[in-house]
Amino acid sequence: MDMSDSNEYMFKDANRRNANRKIWIFGAVAIIIGFVIGILIGRYATCPEEKEAPKQDGTFLPGVSDSIIKDGDPKISEEIINGIQADNIREYLRDLSENPHLAGTPADWEQADKLRKFWTDNGLDEVFISEYDVLLSYPNTTDEDNMNQIQIVDNSTGDIIYKSPLYEDILDESENKSNVVPPFNAYSKPGTVESDQLIYVNYGRVEDYTHLDSLKINVSGKIVIARYGKIFRGDKANLAYMHGAIGIILYSDPADYAMGQTDSSQVYPHDWWLPASGAQRGTIFLRSGDPLTPGYPATETAYRLGEDDPEAGLPKIITHPVGYGIAEKILQQMTGDNVTSEWEGDVPNVTYRYGGQLSNSTWKVKMRISTANKRVKTYNVIGIIRGAIEPDRYVLLGNHRDAWVFGAIDPSSGTAVMKEVSRVMGQLVKSNKWRPRRSIIFCSWGAEEYGLVGSVEWVEQYVKNLAERSLAYLNVDLALQGNFSLRALSTPLLYDVIFSATKKVPNPDSTEIHKTVYDKWKASFPKDSSDPNSVPRVGGVGSGSDYAPMVKMVGLPSCDVRYTFDPNKYQLSSYPLYHSKYETFKAVDEIMDRGFKHHQATGQVWAEMARSLADTMVIPLDVVNFANELLSLVNTLDDDYGTMLRNHSITFDDLKTVTDNLKTEAMAFKIRLKKVNKYNPLEVRHINDQLILFERSFLDPQGLPGRPYAR
């Protein structure tokens, strides 16, 4: 083949390839155009015109009910409040206070079992009794020659000049019952001590011993006598021991418990003032829970310390309580200089003296104490209303059940109210009218009077579950200690919950201008009396009742509510009949709350708080209140001790910076809270988890120095 033929062939072949490529390109374009035209024809020929997307009003989650994104029915609030009946509470209290029911006795079990049946009958989903094997303390009640007694003895002859009565007087037929335990201080060291010197130490505080030191009065090796009030009785006993005293007599002075009313016609059973024979029982154990199993639940198989083990922390001094009638006989025999006016009380026919030798140099004071510790069973009763949407989130309501004697005020006024609240809620669940979003748990604690024993053991057993799942703990130790106004103790996250509930409940005194419990509370105890728009004052919870382990061990927002007396009118250490056998149904029914309207109001507030926390989709806890309270505490610390600390090169700059930052973040969180998408259950759960865990973030797993369970 020559060169010309070859070029012609190559040219013709290239033309054929270009023609084929054009055909393929045109074909591909035609297919694409046809496909697009088909889609357009299908869209507009067979589908209706697309409308604007509807506004979201549900979860749009297949198989998930829209109830998950709805708040509880607001009508239920009114139904619960109106359902709580004063007459029911009165009858419950009559039954609860009919007989003594000291912790660890058969009566303790009987009341626990009776409450279990009551809750089961009234529609609670689950009810059970938690039993604990604990160390409690009891006086001798069978041998009069060894029962607790204070004596004045003539050392030269052995004659008994005076001996205290073994029991309080029977002032009303309702008190004439078996199993009334005589006055005693639980966990007192047993034994007999004598001293030819008796020293009056006022309230037995640190400053009182400092005053005695300034007068060169030494209590070492002597018996001391102190009046109740100002500080915990256990601290009185411990301070006496630390100063070397061999025994301490505690008495209720009329100045602190009767406002000087000592005539028999002016006191119980005619009025609420403490009579001369009334004595305040109570524990002197400085810790909480079972002494032998600190940090662990007192189950049957638990490891236990010995009673002499320092970690058990049992008291080391002989201690005994008496009424001011007995105190009169003792104080009359004291010598020494007259006390200052601040140390004077109102015991009749007594000149208050610092003391020393008795009025007869051969006389001695003798304390014969047979109180002994004993392992017994105590019982918590737990009743559960299971939540419909978030059953793994708990709102806890608690009250203790045990009493030193009849306990019509402490604690049975609170127990009666809790029974009525649980009845109303349980019946609504039983009738299918209502079920709360979250679970409500009713807690009836045993052995609280001995040092929060039942609640501490339960928290120690279930602390992990409680820390992960609980919202709040709402306590009513007793429903009323007066009939003046509501008073509340609380951690700051619950302030708004309490305010909101009290605004819904009518003032139990319909003769007053204040329409609601909130109005009366605000007028009686304003946080800032100079501000007409001030909210009511809320106190701190402290360690005085079953909220203590919830706060200190779980980090759980907690509160305690009750009706109280007017502190401006009555300068009292507590309500006058406190822990005496005269806390009877008669005292409550005829003197303190005729008609039981104040009990009813306490129950209505308690129930509404529980409903709000259990039913509201976004939990109504306010972190800004917490931040504000923390800032206030820092400022108070600075005002009280700032100058002294700065003189030692200790400043508050960093503390103030972090509390200011917390306030800023809390306010920002509250703004985000208002914008939360309530149609998104995961977002709601996320924000609620932050609220639940907020207070728990302040827990220190190591606890305070020397107090590992105060975290």
C-alpha positions in Angstrom: 0.0 0.0 0.0 1.4 3.4 -0.9 1.3 6.5 1.4 -1.6 8.3 -0.3 -4.0 5.2 0.1 -3.1 5.0 3.8 -3.9 8.6 4.6 -7.3 8.4 2.9 -8.2 5.3 4.9 -7.2 7.0 8.2 -9.3 10.1 7.4 -12.4 8.1 6.6 -12.1 6.0 9.8 -11.8 9.1 12.0 -15.0 10.5 10.4 -16.8 7.3 11.2 -15.7 7.4 14.9 -16.9 11.1 15.3 -20.3 10.2 13.8 -20.7 7.3 16.2 -19.7 9.5 19.2 -22.4 12.2 18.3 -25.0 9.5 18.1 -24.2 8.2 21.6 -24.2 11.8 23.0 -27.5 12.6 21.4 -29.0 9.3 22.7 -27.8 10.0 26.3 -29.2 13.5 26.3 -32.5 12.3 24.9 -32.7 9.6 27.7 -32.0 12.2 30.4 -34.5 14.7 29.0 -37.1 11.9 28.8 -36.4 10.9 32.4 -36.8 14.4 33.7 -39.9 15.0 31.7 -41.3 11.8 33.1 -40.6 12.9 36.7 -42.3 16.3 36.0 -45.3 14.7 34.4 -45.6 12.2 37.2 -45.3 14.9 39.9 -47.8 17.4 38.5 -50.2 15.0 36.8 -50.7 12.5 39.6 -49.8 14.3 43.0 -51.9 17.1 44.6 -50.3 20.5 45.1 -48.1 20.4 48.2 -49.5 22.4 51.1 -47.5 24.3 53.8 -46.2 22.0 56.5 -48.5 22.0 59.5 -47.2 23.4 62.9 -45.7 20.6 65.0 -48.1 19.5 67.7 -46.8 16.0 68.4 -43.7 14.0 68.8 -43.9 12.6 65.2 -42.3 9.5 66.7 -44.0 6.3 65.4 -45.5 4.3 68.2 -44.9 7.0 70.9 -47.9 8.5 72.5 -48.1 12.3 72.5 -48.7 12.1 76.3 -45.0 12.1 76.7 -44.9 15.8 75.7 -47.8 17.0 77.7 -48.0 18.5 81.1 -50.3 17.0 83.7 -54.0 17.9 83.8 -54.2 21.2 85.8 -57.7 20.3 87.0 -56.1 17.5 89.1 -54.4 20.1 91.3 -57.8 21.5 92.4 -59.2 18.0 92.8 -56.4 16.9 95.1 -56.5 20.1 97.2 -60.2 19.9 97.6 -60.1 16.2 98.3 -58.0 16.5 101.5 -60.5 16.5 104.4 -59.8 17.8 107.9 -62.2 15.3 109.5 -60.3 12.3 108.1 -57.0 13.7 109.5 -58.6 14.1 112.9 -59.7 10.5 113.0 -56.3 9.3 111.8 -54.6 11.2 114.6 -57.0 9.9 117.2 -56.1 6.4 116.2 -52.3 7.0 115.8 -51.9 8.7 119.2 -54.2 6.4 121.2 -51.3 4.4 122.6 -47.5 4.9 123.0 -45.5 3.7 120.0 -41.8 3.9 120.8 -39.4 2.7 118.1 -38.4 -1.0 118.4 -41.4 -2.0 120.4 -44.3 -4.2 119.3 -46.4 -1.0 118.8 -43.8 0.1 116.2 -44.5 -3.1 114.1 -48.3 -2.8 114.6 -48.4 0.7 113.3 -46.1 -0.2 110.4 -48.3 -3.1 109.4 -51.4 -1.1 109.7 -50.1 1.6 107.4 -49.0 -1.0 104.9 -52.6 -2.3 104.8 -54.0 1.2 104.5 -51.8 2.1 101.5 -52.6 -1.2 99.8 -56.4 -0.7 100.3 -56.2 2.9 99.0 -54.7 2.1 95.6 -51.0 2.5 95.9 -49.3 0.3 93.3 -46.7 -1.2 95.5 -46.2 -1.2 99.3 -43.4 -2.9 101.3 -41.8 -2.8 104.7 -38.0 -2.4 105.0 -36.7 -4.0 108.3 -33.5 -3.0 110.0 -31.6 -4.5 112.9 -30.4 -1.5 114.9 -29.1 -0.4 118.3 -31.6 1.6 120.3 -31.8 2.5 123.9 -34.4 2.0 126.7 -34.7 2.7 130.4 -35.5 0.1 133.1 -39.3 0.0 133.6 -39.7 -3.1 135.7 -37.6 -2.6 138.9 -38.4 0.6 140.8 -35.2 0.2 142.9 -33.1 0.5 139.7 -35.2 2.9 137.6 -33.8 6.2 136.5 -33.9 8.7 139.4 -32.3 11.8 140.8 -31.7 11.8 144.6 -30.4 14.1 147.3 -28.7 11.9 149.8 -27.4 12.7 153.3 -23.9 11.3 153.1 -23.5 11.1 156.8 -26.5 8.9 157.4 -27.3 7.4 154.0 -30.9 8.9 154.3 -32.6 10.0 151.0 -33.6 13.6 151.5 -35.3 13.8 148.2 -36.0 11.5 145.2 -37.5 12.4 141.9 -40.8 10.7 140.8 -40.2 7.8 138.4 -43.0 8.9 136.0 -44.7 12.1 135.0 -48.1 12.9 136.7 -51.3 11.7 135.0 -53.1 15.0 134.3 -55.8 13.6 132.0 -57.4 10.1 131.8 -56.2 9.7 128.2 -52.6 9.5 129.5 -53.4 6.6 131.8 -52.1 3.9 129.5 -49.6 1.0 129.8 -46.2 1.1 128.1 -45.7 4.8 128.8 -41.9 5.0 128.9 -40.6 7.2 131.8 -38.4 10.2 131.0 -34.9 9.2 129.8 -32.2 10.3 127.4 -31.5 7.7 124.8 -27.9 6.3 124.7 -27.0 7.8 128.1 -24.2 6.0 129.7 -25.7 3.8 132.5 -24.5 3.8 136.1 -24.6 5.7 139.3 -22.6 8.9 140.1 -22.6 11.1 143.2 -21.2 14.6 143.9 -21.2 16.9 146.8 -21.2 19.8 144.3 -23.7 20.8 141.8 -23.0 23.4 139.1 -25.6 25.3 137.1 -24.3 25.8 133.5 -27.2 27.7 132.0 -27.9 26.2 128.5 -24.6 24.2 128.6 -23.1 26.0 125.5 -19.5 26.8 124.8 -20.0 30.4 125.9 -21.6 29.3 129.1 -18.5 27.2 130.1 -16.4 30.2 129.0 -18.3 32.4 131.4 -17.8 29.8 134.2 -14.1 29.7 133.5 -13.9 33.5 133.8 -15.4 33.0 137.3 -12.9 30.3 138.2 -15.7 27.7 138.5 -14.5 24.3 137.5 -17.1 21.5 136.7 -14.5 18.7 136.5 -15.6 15.7 138.7 -19.0 17.3 139.5 -22.6 16.9 138.4 -23.9 19.8 136.3 -27.5 20.9 135.6 -28.5 22.7 132.4 -31.7 23.9 131.0 -33.0 22.7 127.6 -32.9 25.1 124.6 -30.6 27.0 122.2 -28.5 23.9 121.2 -29.0 20.2 120.7 -29.2 18.2 123.9 -26.5 15.8 122.7 -24.1 18.8 122.4 -25.0 19.7 126.0 -24.1 16.3 127.2 -20.9 16.1 125.1 -19.7 19.6 126.3 -20.3 18.6 129.9 -18.2 15.5 129.3 -15.4 17.4 127.6 -15.2 19.8 130.6 -14.9 16.8 133.0 -18.4 16.6 134.4 -19.4 13.1 135.6 -23.1 13.6 135.0 -25.6 16.1 133.6 -29.2 16.8 134.6 -31.3 18.4 131.8 -34.5 20.3 132.6 -37.2 22.3 130.8 -37.2 25.8 132.3 -40.6 27.7 132.3 -38.8 30.6 130.8 -38.3 28.5 127.7 -41.3 26.2 127.7 -44.1 28.0 129.6 -43.5 31.7 129.3 -43.5 31.9 133.0 -47.0 30.2 133.2 -46.5 27.7 136.1 -49.8 27.7 137.9 -51.6 24.4 137.4 -54.7 26.2 136.0 -52.6 27.8 133.3 -50.8 24.8 131.9 -51.8 21.5 130.2 -54.4 20.1 130.2 -56.0 23.6 130.3 -53.6 25.2 127.9 -50.6 24.3 125.8 -48.0 25.3 128.4 -45.7 22.6 129.8 -46.8 21.5 133.3 -44.3 21.1 136.2 -44.0 17.3 135.8 -43.4 17.4 132.0 -40.0 16.2 131.0 -38.4 16.2 127.5 -37.2 12.8 126.4 -34.7 12.7 123.5 -31.5 11.1 122.2 -28.1 12.5 123.0 -26.4 10.6 120.2 -24.4 13.1 118.1 -24.5 11.1 114.9 -27.3 9.8 112.7 -28.3 6.2 111.9 -27.5 3.0 113.5 -24.4 3.5 115.8 -22.9 0.1 115.0 -23.1 0.2 111.1 -22.0 3.7 110.1 -22.1 4.1 106.4 -23.8 0.8 105.7 -27.4 -0.4 106.1 -28.1 -2.3 109.3 -29.3 -5.5 107.6 -29.2 -8.8 109.5 -25.9 -9.8 108.0 -24.1 -6.4 108.2 -20.7 -6.1 110.0 -21.1 -4.3 113.3 -18.8 -2.3 115.5 -18.6 -2.9 119.2 -20.4 -0.5 121.4 -17.1 0.6 122.9 -15.6 1.3 119.5 -14.8 5.0 119.1 -16.2 5.0 115.6 -19.6 4.1 117.1 -19.6 7.5 118.8 -21.8 6.5 121.7 -22.1 9.1 124.6 -19.8 8.7 127.5 -21.6 10.6 130.2 -24.6 9.9 132.5 -27.5 12.0 131.4 -31.1 12.4 132.6 -34.0 14.8 131.8 -36.5 16.1 134.4 -39.4 18.6 134.6 -39.2 22.0 136.2 -41.0 20.6 139.2 -38.1 18.3 140.0 -35.6 21.0 139.0 -37.2 23.3 141.6 -36.4 20.8 144.4 -32.8 20.5 143.2 -32.0 24.2 142.4 -33.3 25.2 145.8 -30.4 23.3 147.4 -27.7 25.1 145.5 -25.3 27.6 146.9 -22.8 30.0 145.4 -23.1 33.5 143.9 -26.3 34.6 142.2 -26.1 34.3 138.4 -26.3 37.1 135.9 -29.7 38.1 134.6 -29.1 36.4 131.3 -28.7 33.1 133.2 -31.9 33.4 135.2 -35.0 31.3 134.4 -38.5 31.2 135.8 -38.6 28.1 138.0 -40.8 29.1 140.9 -39.3 29.7 144.4 -35.7 29.5 143.1 -32.8 31.9 143.3 -30.6 31.0 140.5 -27.0 30.4 141.7 -23.8 29.1 140.0 -23.6 26.4 142.6 -20.9 24.5 144.5 -21.6 22.5 147.7 -25.3 22.0 148.5 -27.1 23.9 151.2 -26.2 21.2 153.7 -22.6 20.3 153.6 -23.3 16.6 154.2 -25.7 16.2 151.3 -24.8 14.9 147.8 -26.6 14.7 144.5 -26.9 11.2 143.2 -27.8 10.1 139.6 -29.0 6.5 139.3 -29.4 5.7 135.6 -30.2 2.3 134.2 -30.8 3.2 130.6 -29.3 0.4 128.4 -28.7 -0.1 124.7 -30.4 -3.0 122.9 -30.5 -4.5 119.4 -34.0 -4.4 118.1 -35.9 -4.3 114.8 -37.4 -1.1 113.4 -39.4 -0.6 110.2 -39.8 1.7 107.3 -43.0 1.5 105.3 -42.7 2.5 101.6 -45.7 3.1 99.3 -45.3 3.8 95.6 -47.6 5.3 93.0 -45.9 4.4 89.7 -45.4 7.1 87.2 -47.1 6.8 83.8 -44.4 8.4 81.6 -41.2 8.5 83.7 -41.6 5.8 86.3 -37.8 5.9 86.9 -38.0 9.4 88.3 -39.1 9.7 92.0 -40.7 12.4 94.1 -40.4 11.3 97.8 -42.7 12.4 100.6 -41.6 11.5 104.1 -42.6 11.5 107.8 -41.4 9.5 110.7 -43.8 7.3 112.6 -42.2 6.6 116.0 -42.8 8.7 119.1 -41.4 8.9 122.6 -44.9 8.4 124.0 -48.3 9.3 122.4 -46.7 11.7 119.9 -49.9 13.5 118.8 -47.8 16.4 117.7 -44.4 14.9 116.9 -44.7 13.0 114.7 -48.3 11.7 114.4 -49.8 15.0 113.3 -47.6 14.6 110.2 -48.4 10.9 109.9 -52.1 11.6 109.9 -51.7 14.2 107.2 -49.6 11.9 105.0 -52.3 9.2 105.3 -54.8 11.7 104.0 -52.6 12.9 101.1 -51.9 9.3 100.1 -55.6 8.4 100.3 -56.6 11.2 98.0 -53.8 10.4 95.4 -54.3 6.7 95.7 -58.0 6.8 95.1 -57.5 9.0 92.0 -55.1 6.4 90.6 -57.4 3.5 91.7 -60.3 5.1 89.9 -58.2 5.7 86.7 -58.8 9.5 87.0 -55.2 10.3 87.3 -51.7 8.9 87.3 -48.7 11.2 87.8 -46.1 11.5 85.1 -43.4 10.5 87.6 -43.5 8.1 90.5 -44.5 9.3 93.9 -43.0 7.4 96.9 -44.5 7.8 100.4 -41.9 7.0 103.1 -42.9 6.3 106.8 -39.6 6.2 108.7 -38.9 4.2 111.9 -36.7 5.2 114.8 -36.2 8.8 113.7 -36.2 10.0 117.3 -33.1 8.0 118.1 -31.1 9.9 115.4 -32.9 9.6 112.0 -32.2 5.8 112.1 -34.8 4.5 109.7 -34.2 7.1 107.0 -30.4 6.9 107.2 -30.4 3.1 106.9 -32.7 3.3 103.9 -30.6 5.9 102.2 -27.4 3.9 102.9 -29.1 0.9 101.3 -30.4 2.7 98.2 -28.1 5.7 97.8 -27.1 4.9 94.2 -30.7 4.5 93.0 -31.8 7.7 94.8 -28.8 9.7 93.4 -29.6 8.6 89.8 -33.4 8.8 89.9 -34.8 11.2 92.6 -36.1 14.7 92.0 -36.8 15.9 95.5 -37.7 14.9 99.1 -40.6 16.6 100.8 -40.7 16.2 104.5 -43.4 16.8 107.1 -41.9 15.8 110.5 -45.0 17.2 112.2 -47.9 19.0 110.7 -48.0 21.8 113.3 -46.3 23.2 116.4 -48.6 26.2 116.5 -51.5 27.7 114.5 -50.1 31.1 113.5 -48.5 30.7 110.0 -46.8 28.2 107.8 -43.0 28.0 108.1 -40.7 26.2 105.6 -37.2 25.0 105.6 -35.7 24.2 102.2 -32.8 23.9 99.9 -33.0 26.8 97.3 -34.1 24.8 94.3 -37.5 24.2 95.8 -38.3 27.7 96.8 -40.6 28.4 93.9 -42.3 25.0 94.2 -43.3 25.9 97.8 -44.3 29.5 96.8 -46.5 28.2 94.0 -48.2 25.6 96.1 -49.0 27.9 99.0 -50.6 30.4 96.6 -53.2 27.7 95.7 -54.2 26.8 99.2 -56.7 28.8 101.2 -55.7 30.3 104.5 -57.1 28.0 107.2 -58.1 31.0 109.3 -61.1 32.4 107.2 -61.5 35.3 109.6 -58.2 36.9 108.4 -57.7 39.3 105.5 -55.0 37.0 104.1 -56.7 34.8 101.5 -54.1 32.1 100.9 -51.5 30.3 102.9 -48.9 32.2 100.9 -50.4 35.6 101.8 -50.4 34.9 105.6 -46.9 33.4 105.4 -45.5 36.4 103.5 -47.1 38.8 106.0 -45.8 36.8 109.0 -42.3 35.9 107.9 -41.2 38.2 105.0 -37.7 37.7 103.7 -37.2 41.4 103.7 -39.6 43.3 106.0 -38.7 46.6 104.3 -39.9 45.4 100.9 -43.7 45.2 100.5 -43.1 42.8 97.5 -40.8 40.5 99.5 -41.3 36.7 99.2 -41.7 34.7 102.4 -38.6 33.8 104.4 -37.4 30.2 104.0 -35.0 28.7 106.4 -32.2 26.2 105.8 -32.9 22.6 106.4 -30.1 21.7 108.8 -29.9 18.3 110.4 -33.0 18.0 112.5 -35.2 15.6 110.6 -35.2 12.9 107.9 -34.3 15.4 105.2 -30.7 15.3 106.5 -29.5 12.1 104.9 -31.3 13.1 101.6 -29.3 16.3 101.5 -26.0 15.2 102.9 -25.7 11.8 101.3 -27.7 12.1 98.1 -27.6 15.8 97.3 -31.3 15.8 96.9 -33.3 19.0 97.0 -35.3 18.8 100.2 -37.8 20.8 102.3 -39.9 20.6 105.5 -43.1 22.4 106.0 -45.4 22.8 109.1 -47.6 25.4 110.9 -45.9 27.2 113.7 -46.5 29.7 116.5 -45.8 33.5 116.4 -42.1 33.8 117.5 -42.6 37.5 118.3 -45.4 36.6 120.8 -43.9 33.5 122.2 -40.1 33.4 122.7 -39.9 29.6 123.0 -37.2 27.0 122.4 -39.9 24.8 120.9 -43.6 24.1 121.3 -44.1 23.7 125.1 -45.1 20.0 125.3 -42.2 18.8 123.1 -41.3 15.1 123.7 -43.3 14.9 126.9 -46.1 12.4 127.5 -48.5 15.3 127.3 -48.4 15.4 123.5 -51.8 13.9 123.4 -54.8 13.9 121.1 -56.5 16.1 123.6 -53.8 18.8 123.4 -54.2 18.9 119.6 -57.9 18.5 119.3 -59.0 20.9 122.1 -56.2 23.4 122.2 -53.8 23.6 119.2 -56.0 23.0 116.1 -59.7 22.8 116.8 -61.3 21.7 113.5 -57.9 20.5 112.1 -57.9 23.2 109.5 -54.2 23.9 109.9 -53.5 20.1 109.5 -55.6 20.2 106.3 -53.7 23.2 104.9 -50.3 21.5 105.6 -51.6 18.5 103.7 -52.8 20.6 100.8 -49.5 22.4 100.4 -47.6 19.1 100.7 -49.8 17.4 98.1 -49.6 20.2 95.6 -45.8 20.4 95.9 -45.6 16.7 95.2 -48.1 16.9 92.3 -46.2 19.8 90.7 -42.9 18.0 90.8 -44.4 14.7 89.6 -46.7 16.1 86.8 -44.9 19.1 85.3 -43.1 18.1 82.1 -40.1 20.4 82.7 -39.2 20.0 86.4 -39.9 23.3 88.2 -36.6 23.6 90.0 -34.9 27.1 89.9 -31.1 27.2 89.7 -31.1 31.0 90.0 -32.5 30.8 93.5 -29.6 28.4 94.4 -27.0 30.8 92.9 -28.5 33.8 94.7 -28.5 31.9 98.1 -24.9 30.8 97.6 -23.9 34.4 96.9 -25.8 35.6 100.0 -23.9 33.0 102.1 -20.6 34.1 100.7 -21.4 37.7 101.5 -22.5 36.8 105.0 -19.3 34.9 105.5 -17.3 37.9 104.4 -19.3 40.3 106.6 -18.8 38.1 109.7 -15.2 36.8 109.3 -13.8 38.6 106.2 -11.7 41.2 108.1 -10.3 38.6 110.5 -9.4 36.2 107.6 -7.8 39.0 105.5 -5.7 39.9 108.5 -4.3 36.4 108.1 -3.8 36.7 104.3 -6.9 34.7 103.5 -9.2 36.4 100.9 -12.5 35.6 99.3 -11.6 36.7 95.8 -11.7 33.4 94.1 -14.8 32.2 96.0 -16.6 35.4 94.9 -15.5 34.9 91.3 -16.8 31.4 91.0 -20.1 32.2 92.7 -20.5 35.2 90.4 -19.8 32.8 87.5 -22.4 30.4 88.8 -25.0 33.2 88.9 -24.2 34.1 85.3 -24.5 30.5 84.1 -27.7 29.9 86.1 -29.4 32.9 84.5 -28.3 31.8 81.0 -29.6 28.3 81.8 -33.0 29.8 82.8 -33.2 31.6 79.5 -32.5 28.4 77.6 -35.1 26.7 79.7 -37.7 29.0 78.4 -36.8 28.1 74.8 -36.7 24.3 75.2 -38.6 22.4 72.5 -41.2 20.6 74.5 -42.2 18.6 71.4 -38.8 16.9 71.6 -38.9 14.4 74.5 -35.1 13.9 74.3 -34.5 17.6 74.7 -36.9 17.7 77.6 -35.2 14.7 79.3 -31.8 16.3 78.8 -32.8 19.5 80.4 -34.5 17.7 83.3 -31.4 15.6 83.9 -29.4 18.8 84.2 -31.9 20.1 86.8 -31.9 16.8 88.7 -28.2 16.5 88.9 -27.5 20.2 89.6 -27.5 20.0 93.4 -25.7 16.6 93.3 -22.8 18.3 91.6 -21.9 19.9 95.0 -21.4 16.5 96.7 -17.9 15.6 97.9 -17.6 11.8 98.0 -15.0 12.1 100.8 -17.3 14.1 103.0 -16.3 16.8 105.5 -13.2 16.4 107.6 -14.2 14.1 110.5 -17.7 13.8 109.0 -17.4 11.4 106.1 -21.2 11.0 105.7 -21.8 14.7 105.4 -21.0 15.0 101.7 
